[in-house]
Amino acid sequence: MKLTAAAKGTFAIAPTPFHDDGRIDEASIDRLVDFYAEAGCDGITVLGIMGEAPKLDAAESAEVAIRFVKRAKNLQIIVGVSSPGFAPSCRQPRRAGLAGAMIRRPATRSATRQSLPASWLAKR
């Protein structure tokens, strides 16, 4: 389900669950998605800019995003792609059906259309 200008409602901000040894807890991702759906959320935002997302490598970020997207069914998923190294590998979650991407201005310079990767600006 694509995110459109008509999007409205409640979008939960989901934490990324981990096992004690640092591995991503996929079963807990499934439970979170099910909980948000049962609670009446319209969508979920994952891998935001303030939490654990910057600590994940690109493969881990893609794994988390894809797990949320595949479990979400009718919920719209917005994935943060501002972590270093994740934006170029965001193709996998896009193919899996994410609704939109959340981009933070690079901290090292002013963001302009010219400074953002072309894949972020491509219309779908």
N, C-alpha and C positions, 0 to 999 in steps of 0.2 A: 504494500500500500504506500503510495507516494505522499509526501508531505506537500500540501498545497496552501495557497493563501487562505483557503477556507478552513484550515485546521483550527480546531478549538477544543477546549476541554482541559482535562487534567493530564499532565505528563509527569510521571514519577521520575525522580532522579535516583537511579539505582546504584547501590554500591557494587563493587566487584568482589564476590566472595572467594576466599582462599582457604585451602587446607592449612593445618599447622606447619607443614613443611614448605609452604610457599606456592604449591601448585594451585592452579585455578580450580575452583570447586564447581564443576559443571552441574551437578545435581542441585546445588543451591541456586544456581542461575535459573534452572527450570522452576524451582519452587517460587523464586521471586517473581518471575513472569506470570506464573499461575495466580499468585497472590494479587499482583497489580490488576490483572484481568478481572478477577473475582471482586475486587474492590471498586471496579467501575472506571479505571483509568482508560484514557483514550490513547495513550502512548507512553513510551519509556525513553528517558535520556540515559545513555551509558557512556562511560569513558570520558567524563567531563574534565575540566581543566584544573580543579582544585584538589582532587584526591589521588588515587593510586595510578591513574592512567599514565602520567609521565614516568612512572617506575617500570612499566611494562615494555618489553621489546615489541617490534612490529608484528612478529608471529603471534605473540601472546595477545596483543590487542586485537588482531584479526580473529583469533580463536574466541575471545570474549564476545566481540561484535556479532560474529556469525551465530554463536550459540543463542544469543538474545533474539536475533532476527528469525532464526528457524523456529524457535519456540513460540514466538509472539502471535502467530496466526493473524488476527485482525487488528492488533495494536500497531501503531506507527512507532518505529524505532529511530531515534536520532542518535548518531554516534559522533562523539568528539574526535576530531582528527588533528588536533593541534600538537600532539606529542611528537617530539623529534623522531623522524624516521617512519612514522605510521602513515602519514598522508599518501606517500607514493604507493603503499601496499594496501590502500583502502579499496582497491578494485574487488577483492574477494567479498567483503561485506556488501558492496554495492550490487554485485551479481546475486548475492543471497537475498536481496530485497530490502535493504535499509531504506527508510523513508526520507532521511535527510542527514546532513552533516553539520556539525557545530564547529566553527573555526574561530580561534582566538588570534588576534593580531600578534605577529611575531614580536617578542620582547626586545629584540635587538635593533629593530628599525621600524619606520612607519610603514604600515601596510598600504599598498596600492594594488590596483588590479594587475599591474606589471610585476609586482613582487610575489604574488601568490602563484602556486603551481597551476598550470593550465587544467589539470584534472579536477581541481577544486571548482573551477569556474565553468566547466562544461555543462551545458544544459542537457537534461535527460528527458 
